[in-house]
Amino acid sequence: MTRNLARWDRIARLALGALLIVLAATGTIGAWGFIGAILVGTALVNFCPIYRIFGLRTCKDC
């Protein structure tokens, strides 16, 4: 897997993913909020398979 996420993209994914997970765990939103785990996972591995399919990269040096 080649890195394709910039630092700002990783931070945004971590923040949004964590927020979705917390909201789903507290019952504020439905179980679909656990999709946030996908965002957290892609941020942790620094790779987004959807970006690769479409040929996108948010980092300059990768």
PyMOL Python script that loads the backbone (N, CA, C, O; Angstrom):
from pymol import cmd

cmd.read_pdbstr("""\
ATOM      1  N   MET A   1       0.837  -1.179   0.000  1.00  0.00           N
ATOM      2  CA  MET A   1       0.000   0.000   0.000  1.00  0.00           C
ATOM      3  C   MET A   1       0.881   1.241   0.000  1.00  0.00           C
ATOM      4  O   MET A   1       1.753   1.401   0.855  1.00  0.00           O
ATOM      5  N   THR A   2       0.651   2.080  -0.933  1.00  0.00           N
ATOM      6  CA  THR A   2       1.387   3.331  -1.023  1.00  0.00           C
ATOM      7  C   THR A   2       0.600   4.426  -0.314  1.00  0.00           C
ATOM      8  O   THR A   2      -0.616   4.535  -0.471  1.00  0.00           O
ATOM      9  N   ARG A   3       1.282   5.204   0.438  1.00  0.00           N
ATOM     10  CA  ARG A   3       0.657   6.294   1.177  1.00  0.00           C
ATOM     11  C   ARG A   3      -0.046   7.251   0.225  1.00  0.00           C
ATOM     12  O   ARG A   3       0.512   7.618  -0.809  1.00  0.00           O
ATOM     13  N   ASN A   4      -1.273   7.660   0.566  1.00  0.00           N
ATOM     14  CA  ASN A   4      -1.962   8.617  -0.287  1.00  0.00           C
ATOM     15  C   ASN A   4      -2.770   9.660   0.504  1.00  0.00           C
ATOM     16  O   ASN A   4      -3.639  10.328  -0.055  1.00  0.00           O
ATOM     17  N   LEU A   5      -2.479   9.792   1.793  1.00  0.00           N
ATOM     18  CA  LEU A   5      -3.183  10.772   2.622  1.00  0.00           C
ATOM     19  C   LEU A   5      -2.206  11.799   3.189  1.00  0.00           C
ATOM     20  O   LEU A   5      -1.146  11.449   3.708  1.00  0.00           O
ATOM     21  N   ALA A   6      -2.577  13.052   3.081  1.00  0.00           N
ATOM     22  CA  ALA A   6      -1.784  14.123   3.683  1.00  0.00           C
ATOM     23  C   ALA A   6      -2.072  14.184   5.181  1.00  0.00           C
ATOM     24  O   ALA A   6      -3.032  13.587   5.668  1.00  0.00           O
ATOM     25  N   ARG A   7      -1.239  14.904   5.888  1.00  0.00           N
ATOM     26  CA  ARG A   7      -1.406  15.007   7.338  1.00  0.00           C
ATOM     27  C   ARG A   7      -2.759  15.600   7.703  1.00  0.00           C
ATOM     28  O   ARG A   7      -3.430  15.097   8.604  1.00  0.00           O
ATOM     29  N   TRP A   8      -3.171  16.672   7.010  1.00  0.00           N
ATOM     30  CA  TRP A   8      -4.451  17.307   7.320  1.00  0.00           C
ATOM     31  C   TRP A   8      -5.608  16.350   7.057  1.00  0.00           C
ATOM     32  O   TRP A   8      -6.608  16.379   7.775  1.00  0.00           O
ATOM     33  N   ASP A   9      -5.487  15.513   6.048  1.00  0.00           N
ATOM     34  CA  ASP A   9      -6.520  14.542   5.706  1.00  0.00           C
ATOM     35  C   ASP A   9      -6.626  13.480   6.805  1.00  0.00           C
ATOM     36  O   ASP A   9      -7.725  13.087   7.196  1.00  0.00           O
ATOM     37  N   ARG A  10      -5.479  13.026   7.293  1.00  0.00           N
ATOM     38  CA  ARG A  10      -5.469  12.035   8.369  1.00  0.00           C
ATOM     39  C   ARG A  10      -6.102  12.593   9.640  1.00  0.00           C
ATOM     40  O   ARG A  10      -6.876  11.904  10.305  1.00  0.00           O
ATOM     41  N   ILE A  11      -5.776  13.835   9.978  1.00  0.00           N
ATOM     42  CA  ILE A  11      -6.329  14.454  11.183  1.00  0.00           C
ATOM     43  C   ILE A  11      -7.844  14.607  11.050  1.00  0.00           C
ATOM     44  O   ILE A  11      -8.583  14.323  11.992  1.00  0.00           O
ATOM     45  N   ALA A  12      -8.301  15.050   9.890  1.00  0.00           N
ATOM     46  CA  ALA A  12      -9.739  15.215   9.663  1.00  0.00           C
ATOM     47  C   ALA A  12     -10.462  13.872   9.756  1.00  0.00           C
ATOM     48  O   ALA A  12     -11.540  13.791  10.345  1.00  0.00           O
ATOM     49  N   ARG A  13      -9.880  12.823   9.183  1.00  0.00           N
ATOM     50  CA  ARG A  13     -10.488  11.500   9.248  1.00  0.00           C
ATOM     51  C   ARG A  13     -10.546  10.978  10.681  1.00  0.00           C
ATOM     52  O   ARG A  13     -11.550  10.400  11.098  1.00  0.00           O
ATOM     53  N   LEU A  14      -9.468  11.183  11.426  1.00  0.00           N
ATOM     54  CA  LEU A  14      -9.452  10.747  12.825  1.00  0.00           C
ATOM     55  C   LEU A  14     -10.520  11.476  13.638  1.00  0.00           C
ATOM     56  O   LEU A  14     -11.253  10.850  14.405  1.00  0.00           O
ATOM     57  N   ALA A  15     -10.608  12.783  13.474  1.00  0.00           N
ATOM     58  CA  ALA A  15     -11.568  13.576  14.239  1.00  0.00           C
ATOM     59  C   ALA A  15     -13.013  13.211  13.879  1.00  0.00           C
ATOM     60  O   ALA A  15     -13.834  12.974  14.764  1.00  0.00           O
ATOM     61  N   LEU A  16     -13.312  13.169  12.607  1.00  0.00           N
ATOM     62  CA  LEU A  16     -14.674  12.851  12.173  1.00  0.00           C
ATOM     63  C   LEU A  16     -15.040  11.415  12.517  1.00  0.00           C
ATOM     64  O   LEU A  16     -16.153  11.146  12.968  1.00  0.00           O
ATOM     65  N   GLY A  17     -14.117  10.503  12.308  1.00  0.00           N
ATOM     66  CA  GLY A  17     -14.373   9.099  12.625  1.00  0.00           C
ATOM     67  C   GLY A  17     -14.622   8.888  14.106  1.00  0.00           C
ATOM     68  O   GLY A  17     -15.546   8.170  14.488  1.00  0.00           O
ATOM     69  N   ALA A  18     -13.801   9.509  14.943  1.00  0.00           N
ATOM     70  CA  ALA A  18     -13.980   9.387  16.396  1.00  0.00           C
ATOM     71  C   ALA A  18     -15.309   9.990  16.825  1.00  0.00           C
ATOM     72  O   ALA A  18     -16.002   9.429  17.674  1.00  0.00           O
ATOM     73  N   LEU A  19     -15.664  11.118  16.251  1.00  0.00           N
ATOM     74  CA  LEU A  19     -16.936  11.759  16.576  1.00  0.00           C
ATOM     75  C   LEU A  19     -18.109  10.848  16.212  1.00  0.00           C
ATOM     76  O   LEU A  19     -19.032  10.680  17.009  1.00  0.00           O
ATOM     77  N   LEU A  20     -18.078  10.265  15.025  1.00  0.00           N
ATOM     78  CA  LEU A  20     -19.148   9.359  14.610  1.00  0.00           C
ATOM     79  C   LEU A  20     -19.257   8.147  15.526  1.00  0.00           C
ATOM     80  O   LEU A  20     -20.359   7.723  15.874  1.00  0.00           O
ATOM     81  N   ILE A  21     -18.126   7.597  15.910  1.00  0.00           N
ATOM     82  CA  ILE A  21     -18.127   6.430  16.797  1.00  0.00           C
ATOM     83  C   ILE A  21     -18.721   6.790  18.154  1.00  0.00           C
ATOM     84  O   ILE A  21     -19.536   6.037  18.687  1.00  0.00           O
ATOM     85  N   VAL A  22     -18.331   7.918  18.715  1.00  0.00           N
ATOM     86  CA  VAL A  22     -18.856   8.345  20.019  1.00  0.00           C
ATOM     87  C   VAL A  22     -20.355   8.600  19.931  1.00  0.00           C
ATOM     88  O   VAL A  22     -21.106   8.186  20.814  1.00  0.00           O
ATOM     89  N   LEU A  23     -20.794   9.273  18.882  1.00  0.00           N
ATOM     90  CA  LEU A  23     -22.220   9.542  18.730  1.00  0.00           C
ATOM     91  C   LEU A  23     -23.025   8.254  18.567  1.00  0.00           C
ATOM     92  O   LEU A  23     -24.133   8.146  19.093  1.00  0.00           O
ATOM     93  N   ALA A  24     -22.485   7.293  17.854  1.00  0.00           N
ATOM     94  CA  ALA A  24     -23.174   6.009  17.695  1.00  0.00           C
ATOM     95  C   ALA A  24     -23.177   5.229  19.003  1.00  0.00           C
ATOM     96  O   ALA A  24     -24.177   4.597  19.343  1.00  0.00           O
ATOM     97  N   ALA A  25     -22.083   5.265  19.731  1.00  0.00           N
ATOM     98  CA  ALA A  25     -21.985   4.520  20.992  1.00  0.00           C
ATOM     99  C   ALA A  25     -22.924   5.082  22.055  1.00  0.00           C
ATOM    100  O   ALA A  25     -23.423   4.337  22.898  1.00  0.00           O
ATOM    101  N   THR A  26     -23.167   6.391  22.019  1.00  0.00           N
ATOM    102  CA  THR A  26     -24.053   7.000  23.001  1.00  0.00           C
ATOM    103  C   THR A  26     -25.516   6.974  22.567  1.00  0.00           C
ATOM    104  O   THR A  26     -26.394   7.383  23.326  1.00  0.00           O
ATOM    105  N   GLY A  27     -25.781   6.500  21.362  1.00  0.00           N
ATOM    106  CA  GLY A  27     -27.152   6.403  20.883  1.00  0.00           C
ATOM    107  C   GLY A  27     -27.695   7.683  20.282  1.00  0.00           C
ATOM    108  O   GLY A  27     -28.881   7.758  19.959  1.00  0.00           O
ATOM    109  N   THR A  28     -26.860   8.680  20.127  1.00  0.00           N
ATOM    110  CA  THR A  28     -27.294   9.946  19.546  1.00  0.00           C
ATOM    111  C   THR A  28     -27.654   9.779  18.074  1.00  0.00           C
ATOM    112  O   THR A  28     -28.630  10.359  17.598  1.00  0.00           O
ATOM    113  N   ILE A  29     -26.884   9.005  17.377  1.00  0.00           N
ATOM    114  CA  ILE A  29     -27.192   8.660  15.987  1.00  0.00           C
ATOM    115  C   ILE A  29     -27.301   7.149  15.912  1.00  0.00           C
ATOM    116  O   ILE A  29     -26.953   6.456  16.868  1.00  0.00           O
ATOM    117  N   GLY A  30     -27.765   6.644  14.822  1.00  0.00           N
ATOM    118  CA  GLY A  30     -27.934   5.203  14.680  1.00  0.00           C
ATOM    119  C   GLY A  30     -26.621   4.457  14.570  1.00  0.00           C
ATOM    120  O   GLY A  30     -25.539   5.041  14.618  1.00  0.00           O
ATOM    121  N   ALA A  31     -26.749   3.165  14.424  1.00  0.00           N
ATOM    122  CA  ALA A  31     -25.577   2.293  14.335  1.00  0.00           C
ATOM    123  C   ALA A  31     -24.715   2.606  13.114  1.00  0.00           C
ATOM    124  O   ALA A  31     -23.543   2.231  13.078  1.00  0.00           O
ATOM    125  N   TRP A  32     -25.268   3.278  12.128  1.00  0.00           N
ATOM    126  CA  TRP A  32     -24.478   3.633  10.940  1.00  0.00           C
ATOM    127  C   TRP A  32     -23.283   4.497  11.320  1.00  0.00           C
ATOM    128  O   TRP A  32     -22.320   4.580  10.557  1.00  0.00           O
ATOM    129  N   GLY A  33     -23.325   5.138  12.474  1.00  0.00           N
ATOM    130  CA  GLY A  33     -22.218   5.976  12.917  1.00  0.00           C
ATOM    131  C   GLY A  33     -20.931   5.204  13.130  1.00  0.00           C
ATOM    132  O   GLY A  33     -19.846   5.786  13.148  1.00  0.00           O
ATOM    133  N   PHE A  34     -21.051   3.885  13.293  1.00  0.00           N
ATOM    134  CA  PHE A  34     -19.848   3.078  13.452  1.00  0.00           C
ATOM    135  C   PHE A  34     -19.048   2.982  12.156  1.00  0.00           C
ATOM    136  O   PHE A  34     -17.964   2.401  12.135  1.00  0.00           O
ATOM    137  N   ILE A  35     -19.578   3.547  11.083  1.00  0.00           N
ATOM    138  CA  ILE A  35     -18.811   3.676   9.843  1.00  0.00           C
ATOM    139  C   ILE A  35     -17.576   4.543  10.103  1.00  0.00           C
ATOM    140  O   ILE A  35     -16.604   4.492   9.349  1.00  0.00           O
ATOM    141  N   GLY A  36     -17.622   5.323  11.156  1.00  0.00           N
ATOM    142  CA  GLY A  36     -16.473   6.132  11.553  1.00  0.00           C
ATOM    143  C   GLY A  36     -15.226   5.293  11.768  1.00  0.00           C
ATOM    144  O   GLY A  36     -14.108   5.799  11.666  1.00  0.00           O
ATOM    145  N   ALA A  37     -15.412   4.004  12.068  1.00  0.00           N
ATOM    146  CA  ALA A  37     -14.263   3.107  12.243  1.00  0.00           C
ATOM    147  C   ALA A  37     -13.465   2.986  10.949  1.00  0.00           C
ATOM    148  O   ALA A  37     -12.246   2.817  10.979  1.00  0.00           O
ATOM    149  N   ILE A  38     -14.151   3.070   9.823  1.00  0.00           N
ATOM    150  CA  ILE A  38     -13.457   3.024   8.529  1.00  0.00           C
ATOM    151  C   ILE A  38     -12.568   4.256   8.375  1.00  0.00           C
ATOM    152  O   ILE A  38     -11.426   4.155   7.927  1.00  0.00           O
ATOM    153  N   LEU A  39     -13.096   5.410   8.746  1.00  0.00           N
ATOM    154  CA  LEU A  39     -12.299   6.640   8.666  1.00  0.00           C
ATOM    155  C   LEU A  39     -11.088   6.575   9.584  1.00  0.00           C
ATOM    156  O   LEU A  39      -9.985   6.958   9.193  1.00  0.00           O
ATOM    157  N   VAL A  40     -11.292   6.093  10.796  1.00  0.00           N
ATOM    158  CA  VAL A  40     -10.172   5.967  11.736  1.00  0.00           C
ATOM    159  C   VAL A  40      -9.148   4.979  11.196  1.00  0.00           C
ATOM    160  O   VAL A  40      -7.946   5.234  11.260  1.00  0.00           O
ATOM    161  N   GLY A  41      -9.609   3.864  10.670  1.00  0.00           N
ATOM    162  CA  GLY A  41      -8.697   2.853  10.133  1.00  0.00           C
ATOM    163  C   GLY A  41      -7.858   3.362   8.976  1.00  0.00           C
ATOM    164  O   GLY A  41      -6.651   3.124   8.926  1.00  0.00           O
ATOM    165  N   THR A  42      -8.494   4.062   8.046  1.00  0.00           N
ATOM    166  CA  THR A  42      -7.737   4.585   6.904  1.00  0.00           C
ATOM    167  C   THR A  42      -6.744   5.644   7.350  1.00  0.00           C
ATOM    168  O   THR A  42      -5.662   5.760   6.776  1.00  0.00           O
ATOM    169  N   ALA A  43      -7.100   6.419   8.366  1.00  0.00           N
ATOM    170  CA  ALA A  43      -6.163   7.421   8.883  1.00  0.00           C
ATOM    171  C   ALA A  43      -4.961   6.756   9.540  1.00  0.00           C
ATOM    172  O   ALA A  43      -3.832   7.224   9.390  1.00  0.00           O
ATOM    173  N   LEU A  44      -5.194   5.681  10.256  1.00  0.00           N
ATOM    174  CA  LEU A  44      -4.096   5.010  10.950  1.00  0.00           C
ATOM    175  C   LEU A  44      -3.121   4.322   9.998  1.00  0.00           C
ATOM    176  O   LEU A  44      -1.919   4.285  10.260  1.00  0.00           O
ATOM    177  N   VAL A  45      -3.633   3.777   8.895  1.00  0.00           N
ATOM    178  CA  VAL A  45      -2.739   3.104   7.945  1.00  0.00           C
ATOM    179  C   VAL A  45      -2.234   4.051   6.860  1.00  0.00           C
ATOM    180  O   VAL A  45      -1.401   3.675   6.036  1.00  0.00           O
ATOM    181  N   ASN A  46      -2.754   5.303   6.868  1.00  0.00           N
ATOM    182  CA  ASN A  46      -2.294   6.327   5.927  1.00  0.00           C
ATOM    183  C   ASN A  46      -2.568   5.950   4.474  1.00  0.00           C
ATOM    184  O   ASN A  46      -1.790   6.279   3.578  1.00  0.00           O
ATOM    185  N   PHE A  47      -3.675   5.261   4.255  1.00  0.00           N
ATOM    186  CA  PHE A  47      -4.018   4.801   2.916  1.00  0.00           C
ATOM    187  C   PHE A  47      -5.530   4.718   2.780  1.00  0.00           C
ATOM    188  O   PHE A  47      -6.208   4.173   3.651  1.00  0.00           O
ATOM    189  N   CYS A  48      -6.055   5.256   1.690  1.00  0.00           N
ATOM    190  CA  CYS A  48      -7.481   5.174   1.397  1.00  0.00           C
ATOM    191  C   CYS A  48      -7.668   4.428   0.079  1.00  0.00           C
ATOM    192  O   CYS A  48      -7.239   4.916  -0.967  1.00  0.00           O
ATOM    193  N   PRO A  49      -8.302   3.253   0.110  1.00  0.00           N
ATOM    194  CA  PRO A  49      -8.488   2.490  -1.116  1.00  0.00           C
ATOM    195  C   PRO A  49      -9.380   3.198  -2.135  1.00  0.00           C
ATOM    196  O   PRO A  49      -9.197   3.015  -3.338  1.00  0.00           O
ATOM    197  N   ILE A  50     -10.326   3.992  -1.685  1.00  0.00           N
ATOM    198  CA  ILE A  50     -11.191   4.732  -2.612  1.00  0.00           C
ATOM    199  C   ILE A  50     -10.373   5.766  -3.384  1.00  0.00           C
ATOM    200  O   ILE A  50     -10.567   5.953  -4.585  1.00  0.00           O
ATOM    201  N   TYR A  51      -9.455   6.435  -2.681  1.00  0.00           N
ATOM    202  CA  TYR A  51      -8.574   7.381  -3.359  1.00  0.00           C
ATOM    203  C   TYR A  51      -7.776   6.662  -4.451  1.00  0.00           C
ATOM    204  O   TYR A  51      -7.604   7.189  -5.550  1.00  0.00           O
ATOM    205  N   ARG A  52      -7.298   5.472  -4.143  1.00  0.00           N
ATOM    206  CA  ARG A  52      -6.498   4.734  -5.116  1.00  0.00           C
ATOM    207  C   ARG A  52      -7.321   4.376  -6.356  1.00  0.00           C
ATOM    208  O   ARG A  52      -6.826   4.488  -7.478  1.00  0.00           O
ATOM    209  N   ILE A  53      -8.551   3.954  -6.167  1.00  0.00           N
ATOM    210  CA  ILE A  53      -9.421   3.598  -7.292  1.00  0.00           C
ATOM    211  C   ILE A  53      -9.590   4.780  -8.234  1.00  0.00           C
ATOM    212  O   ILE A  53      -9.566   4.620  -9.455  1.00  0.00           O
ATOM    213  N   PHE A  54      -9.763   5.972  -7.660  1.00  0.00           N
ATOM    214  CA  PHE A  54      -9.990   7.162  -8.473  1.00  0.00           C
ATOM    215  C   PHE A  54      -8.707   7.927  -8.807  1.00  0.00           C
ATOM    216  O   PHE A  54      -8.761   8.970  -9.459  1.00  0.00           O
ATOM    217  N   GLY A  55      -7.564   7.418  -8.368  1.00  0.00           N
ATOM    218  CA  GLY A  55      -6.283   8.049  -8.685  1.00  0.00           C
ATOM    219  C   GLY A  55      -6.044   9.347  -7.933  1.00  0.00           C
ATOM    220  O   GLY A  55      -5.349  10.231  -8.433  1.00  0.00           O
ATOM    221  N   LEU A  56      -6.608   9.475  -6.745  1.00  0.00           N
ATOM    222  CA  LEU A  56      -6.464  10.701  -5.960  1.00  0.00           C
ATOM    223  C   LEU A  56      -5.368  10.545  -4.915  1.00  0.00           C
ATOM    224  O   LEU A  56      -5.081   9.444  -4.447  1.00  0.00           O
ATOM    225  N   ARG A  57      -4.768  11.672  -4.563  1.00  0.00           N
ATOM    226  CA  ARG A  57      -3.791  11.748  -3.464  1.00  0.00           C
ATOM    227  C   ARG A  57      -3.904  13.143  -2.876  1.00  0.00           C
ATOM    228  O   ARG A  57      -4.037  14.129  -3.602  1.00  0.00           O
ATOM    229  N   THR A  58      -3.850  13.215  -1.558  1.00  0.00           N
ATOM    230  CA  THR A  58      -3.871  14.523  -0.932  1.00  0.00           C
ATOM    231  C   THR A  58      -2.487  14.950  -0.461  1.00  0.00           C
ATOM    232  O   THR A  58      -2.302  16.085  -0.023  1.00  0.00           O
ATOM    233  N   CYS A  59      -1.519  14.050  -0.549  1.00  0.00           N
ATOM    234  CA  CYS A  59      -0.156  14.419  -0.145  1.00  0.00           C
ATOM    235  C   CYS A  59       0.668  14.739  -1.396  1.00  0.00           C
ATOM    236  O   CYS A  59       0.477  14.143  -2.456  1.00  0.00           O
ATOM    237  N   LYS A  60       1.567  15.674  -1.248  1.00  0.00           N
ATOM    238  CA  LYS A  60       2.401  16.100  -2.365  1.00  0.00           C
ATOM    239  C   LYS A  60       3.573  15.144  -2.609  1.00  0.00           C
ATOM    240  O   LYS A  60       3.938  14.878  -3.755  1.00  0.00           O
ATOM    241  N   ASP A  61       4.145  14.640  -1.543  1.00  0.00           N
ATOM    242  CA  ASP A  61       5.405  13.896  -1.630  1.00  0.00           C
ATOM    243  C   ASP A  61       5.259  12.383  -1.606  1.00  0.00           C
ATOM    244  O   ASP A  61       6.202  11.684  -1.234  1.00  0.00           O
ATOM    245  N   CYS A  62       4.131  11.877  -1.983  1.00  0.00           N
ATOM    246  CA  CYS A  62       3.975  10.422  -1.949  1.00  0.00           C
ATOM    247  C   CYS A  62       3.814   9.828  -3.333  1.00  0.00           C
ATOM    248  O   CYS A  62       3.672   8.613  -3.471  1.00  0.00           O
TER     249      CYS A  62
END
""", "prot")
cmd.dss("prot")
cmd.show_as("cartoon", "prot")
cmd.util.cbc("prot")
cmd.orient("prot")
